[in-house]
Amino acid sequence: MAAPSLRGFPPVINGEVERLILGSFPSEASLAAGQYYAHPRNQFWRLLSDLLGEPLTGLPYRRRLQRVLAHRLGIWDVLHACDREGSGDAAICNQKPNRFVRLHRLAPRLRVVAFNGQTAGRYAAEFAAEGFLTTVLPSSSPAHAGRSYQQKLALWRAWWTEASAKSGSRTEPQ
């Protein structure tokens, strides 16, 4: 089988990260822009803006990443590479997962991992077996409109609050 034709992004992570949100793989819009969650209808940055009390959606991309890291939050995807027609997770094939063994070295304080949607959530058991607290969140993707924005935000906030309590984190949502 040929090597996957699409490559994802490096992790947004540092040694202070206590929580990590893992998506599945960047959309076509994200790959074209070279940015996580660049599709204009993806609710990821809006959810994080509301969750963290930061105006992330109005900031340049690099500044967004700095602000996310300031909250001890990292961003990455479960897949390093794959083949896919379009942007849908159902079309992913020839997938290669990221090398997560690096996480302990990159983020020694990391204790909590959330998965942005069910496709990424297929890796939850693997992370739980490594001792991480895991949660599968409703997807921020525009393709998953089964819940209202307010319902998604409530579930993302519940995760953040629970993660804070369990991990002893000092970063609280606004």
N, C-alpha and C positions, 0 to 999 in steps of 0.2 A: 504494500500500500504506500502511496506517495506521501511525503510530508505534508502536514496541513498548510493550506495557503494563507490563512489569516493568523496574525499574531496579536496578542493582547498587550496590555500596558504593564509596566512595573508597578509594584505596590506603592501606595502612598502610606508610608509607615516610618516610624523612628523608634528610638529606645524608650520613649515615654508613653507609647500607645498602650492603652489598657483594654480597648474595645476595637473590634474590627468588623466592618460590613463587607461581606463578600457577595458580589453579583455573579452572574453566569459568565458572560462574555460581552465585550463592547458591541453596540449596535453599529450599523453602517455609518450613521451620522457621527457617532463617537469616534470610530476609526478614522473617518475623513477629517475630523477636527483635531484628532490627537488628544482627546479629553474624555475622562470618565463622564458618562451620563450627559452627553451633548445634545441628544435629541430634544428639540424644544418642548415636546409634550411629556417627556419623562418627568415625573414628579420628585425625583431624588433630591435635587438641590432645594426645592421648595420645602420638602419634608424636613431636611436637615436645617434649613433656615428657621422654620417654626420650632423644631425640636431644640435647637441650640440657642435660640434667641439672637441670631446673627443674620444680617442682611446678605446672605451668601449669594442669592440670585442676582444681586446688583454689583457684585465684585468681579474683577478680572479672575480668570481661572486660577492662576498661580496664587493669588491672594485667598481664594476660596480654600485651596489646599492648605495653606498656612493656618487659616482659622480653624479648619477641621482638626489639624494636628494639635493646635493649642488646646483643644478639648480632649486630648488624648484618644482621639478616634482615628482609625486607619481605614483605608479603602483598597480593595483589591478584587480580583475575580477568581472563581474556582478554576477556570480554564486559562491555560497559557496560549493555546493554539487550537484551531479547528478549521473545518471547512463548513461553509454555510452559504446558502442562497438567500439573500434578503437579511432581515434582522431578527426573525423569529427564533426562539430557543428550540422549537420543535424541528427546525431545519438543520440543527447542529449535527455534524457527523465528523468522523475521524478526529475525535477530540483528544487533547493532551492536557491533563491537569497541571496546575502549577505545582512547584516543589515546595510543599508546605513545611518540610523539615526545617527550612530556613527561618520559620517564624520565631522559634525560641531564641535564635541568635539576633534577629532583627528587632524583635519586640519582647524582651524578657519579662515585661510587666503584663503582657497580654493574658487576659483571663476569660474574656467574653467575646463570642463570635456570633454575629447575626448574619443570616442569609437573606438576601434581597430576592425573595420569590422561591417558588418550588423547585425550579431547575437547579439553582445554586444549593437549595436545601437538601438535595440528594447527598451532599457531603457532610451533613450535620452529624450523623452517627460516627463518622471517622474522627471528627473533631471532639465529640463528646468522649470517645474512647481515649483521647489524649489528655483528658481532664479539663477541657474548656467547657464553659457554660454556653450552651447553644440555643438559639431561637430562630425559627423560620418566620420572617416577616412577610406581609403581603407585598407583592412586587410593586415597585414604583413605575414600571413600564406602562406606556399608554396602551399596550396590547392586553393588559389585565385590568379591565374596568369593572370587575365584579363588586368592588367596594367603592364607596364615595371617598373623596379626599379626606374628609373629617374622620371617617372610620379608620382609614389607613393611619392617619396621624395619631389617633388614640392608641392604636396597637403599637406603633413605633414609640410613643411616649411611655407606654406601659413597659415595653422592653427596656428602655433607657433607665427608668426608675428602678425596675427590678434588678437590672445589671449593676446600678450604683449601690444598691443595698447589699447585694451578694458579693461584690468585688471590693467594697470599701472605698470606691472612687470618690473623689472630692468634686467632680464636675457634675453639676445638676442642670437639667433643662430649665429654660425660662418659663 
